[in-house]
Every structure is written in C-alpha cells, then in structure tokens.
C-alpha cells in the first residue's frame, strides 16, 4: 500500500489549509468557500514531453507544474486560490523524491497564496503532474480574455523572453495589476511570443504587429527570432489602449513592460524586421 | 500540430457551455459563476493501472474518468457543476479515438448536468485522463464528510456490490438526497466496502460493524467476501441515525438501500460472519 503511506506523508508535508478550505485533503472531495465567480485552469506536465529527470530535479518538476497552471490565472488577471494536484508516479520514483516534488510545489503555493486543497496519487509508467487551479473573482467580467484587443491598442509584454527557466515565476501580481490598469486582452507566453500573439489576434479578430528588434531578450539570449518562437517564458503578452500606457507600466512594477508594437484592423500576427518588413520565422505559421 | 487541430475538434464536440460558464474552453482559463462554497475532487485514470485498452473501449475510458470524479461529489452529497479534463495521449491513439472518449464523457456530462468547461491535451507514453470536478454548495456545512458517524447509527449502502462495471453510474441524485435525509457520514465504494468502511470509521473515530451475509450482491456475484473486498462499485456507503432509516430509504429511490450493520464506540471496521463472529478477509486489513 505505497499510496496510502505516501498520501499520509503528502498530507503532513502540505500542512493545515487556510480557513477558506473547510474540508482539505483526505475526504472524498475538498470543500472550499468561493466567491461569485472563479477562473479555473488545468495543466499537465509529462516526463519526456515537458521535462526530463536528467535536466530537471523532482523539486523543479513540482514548481513547474504549479507555475504552469498559475500562469494561466495570471493571464486572466485572476488571483491564486486553490490548487488540486494529481500525481502519476512510476515505481522507480522514491517516496522521498515525490515528497521533494510536493515540498517545492508547496513553497510556490505558500509564496503565491495558493492553498493545495486536494489531490490524487496513482501509479503509471512516467512521472506526470496535473494541476487544476482556481482563483476567485468578484465578477466574471473582471477576467481578461484573449478576445478584447482593439485596433490602435499597444502591444506589451512583461519581463524578458528566451530564458526557458526551469523554475519560471508566474506573473500573478502583475497580471492582476494589469487587469486593473485596463488591458484589453492578455495571454501568457507559453508557445513563444509569435504564436501566442497569433492566438490573441485570432480570438480578438485583429492584426497584431510586433517589431522583432523590440523583443526584450533575456541576458545571454542573442537571437530575437529564437526569443520569438521559443516557449515557456511565462511572461504576459497584452494589449491596451494607448492612453493607458503609463498605467500598464506602473502595474508591471519592477518586472517591467516592453512595448512591442500595435494592434491594427485585419487578421493574424505580423513580425516586422528593422525596416518594417514582414519577417518569416521557422516554426511559426502566421495566418 | 496534432494538438491544435484535435483541440479544435474537441471544442466542437463539447458544444456550447451553459450560461454559468462565462468563458469556456479555449482561453487561458475558464471563468464560471460559483456559489458561496463548492466541493472539488480530482481523479486520474491511467492505462495499465486502472484500465486496459483490450478490455475497455476509448468511450468506456471517457465515461470511467468522469464517473470516478463525479462519484466523489456524490459521496459529499454535492451536485455536479463543472469538469476540467486533462488528456495525455500516446501517438498510437487516433484523433477519432480521442474524440470517441470525449463524446462518451460528454454524454455522461449532459446526463448529470455537468459542464465540461476547460481542458488540456498533451502527449505521453500511455493514455491518461485526469478530471477535476466541482459542485456548488449553498453552505460548506451542507457537504457530508467521512467524519460524522456516531455510535448507534445504522450503516447502509446503495445499489449492489461486486459488479465492477466498465461504465459505473455515479450516484449523484441519491447522494444529494441522502445528504438532505441527514446521513451522518458518507463515502463512495472505490476500494471495496470493507476498506471504505475502515476509512469512514477512522475519520469518524468509531467502530463500523458490517454483517457479510447482508451485502447486496450484484446478479452473478456469489461470494460475499469478493464483494466486500472488490473495488470500483461506485455505490455510496453511509451512516445515519436509526430514526432516519425511512428517510434514507426514500432518498435512495429505485437504486435502493441495504442495511449492513451499525456503528459502535471503538475503532476500525469489523466484518461479521453468520454467527456474529469477526471474519478475516484476504486483502483487507482491519485496524
């Protein structure tokens, strides 16, 4: 009965949940107090697809799984609420390694105000972590979707691109502050800024223009095309009316905003070279 | 880009969500209206661990994954609300097979009033489906936990045991009605009624006594010991004050209740033979 013993250790590692979690891990379901609306995202990271255990520690994987899910809440401008974690563990993973994964996840949870309120542990051929996160909203309309960009809006991105860090930091505070600052559409950069700009453009029914030379490259990254097509940056790409530019810069705080281009009438995403000419990137299909 | 094309087909197969789902699949996160509290459960089914594709069709797997999660809500007496579905698909699974899985899941969702509000599709070595479900509660105290059984309570179970069906039916209506009828503790039968009685006893701090001869055997099942230790029945095991027995029988409706025994002061679960003597079962550790 490995699972029962491990589950007891996981429960102990998680510590007592906050008061809003009325029934925490260990019953058939968790019971939590909720507001009038919530944003919810589910994400899975799979060994061999999203990470390898010769480049990522178990603690890296726990962080990555929760950060990936929380980044989606950040992109809605929603706060972190509860997380529900399903672990698939291969027999070769020791309990101590599973607990290192959980401890790392808990450290990120504590730092972001997330309560790990429930979970499931099963066995399988590779290590897989699925995380569902939710965050309470006062009104469903407070959420920022990908669909609100308007011609004339500016296009901005937080932080720097191209790092592909093993322990990415979800931009929860910045996302919530950008929502309050009035961004019209937002998405987290998970497929590369070029592809994610296209997703945003498609949902909004607009043309998004990005000047390659303006991309804020992470220290050590030299090629803007790589920074445009590389994924897993966990920064926030957003659009906002031009007169709200100072409010967005204030909202991003120390993480900073870089202004990449603008929204126009049309369809798809355009990447522009130094003379304003459209650039074709390998691995990116503009529509 | 198999995933993008498949995701579009999945979104189409899911159809438009109900009004309470303000932002459905396709954005960074779903946005849903919620009540003052909710019950939430996350469950994973893994190929090779919980099912095999030579005994289960893809449609069976979709049903099983959602039914497993919904059964946990039923055991809290909570209604079905939204489901969030993470699929890990090996390359050998055809898109048509993945869509058959989703269609079967949607059929169960429609029948139970569940809205599939979000999801994630990734690739991996075997087929894995993780489902998070929630259900809105008017008050957190409306949820029935495993922890409320009292000495003198009767022990009941819905339906029949030992079927281990490929398409189990979550007892959502019966669970909600039993909660209204005043059950003191409840758990769904997933590990076998003997083990689940022990879980309930441990959380409640009582002794649960079950008479083996009373177990309601599914047609074709002859051995009560197998029915006691076999899992995956998805029936509801509950305790209730003796004077509420008629209310519980009415709550279970056509599914029916069988009275198995009683709660006493003490600790653990006891299975009793025909002369009232304790019975030791293989595969069951009473405490």
Interface residues (C-beta under 8 A of the other chain):
Chain A: X22 X23 X26 X27 X28 X29 X30 X31 X32 X33 X34 X35 X36 X37 X38 X39 X40 X41 X42 X43 X44 X45 X46 X47 X48 X49 X50 X72 X73 X75 X76 X78 X82 X84 X85 X86 X88 X117 X118 X119 X120 X122 X123 X124 X125 X126 X128 X130 X132 X136 X137 X140 X141 X143 X145 X146 X147 X186 X187 X188 X203
Chain B: X22 X23 X26 X27 X28 X29 X30 X31 X32 X33 X34 X35 X36 X37 X38 X39 X40 X41 X42 X43 X44 X45 X46 X47 X48 X49 X50 X72 X73 X75 X76 X78 X82 X84 X85 X86 X88 X117 X118 X119 X120 X122 X123 X124 X125 X126 X128 X130 X132 X136 X137 X140 X141 X143 X145 X146 X147 X186 X187 X188 X203
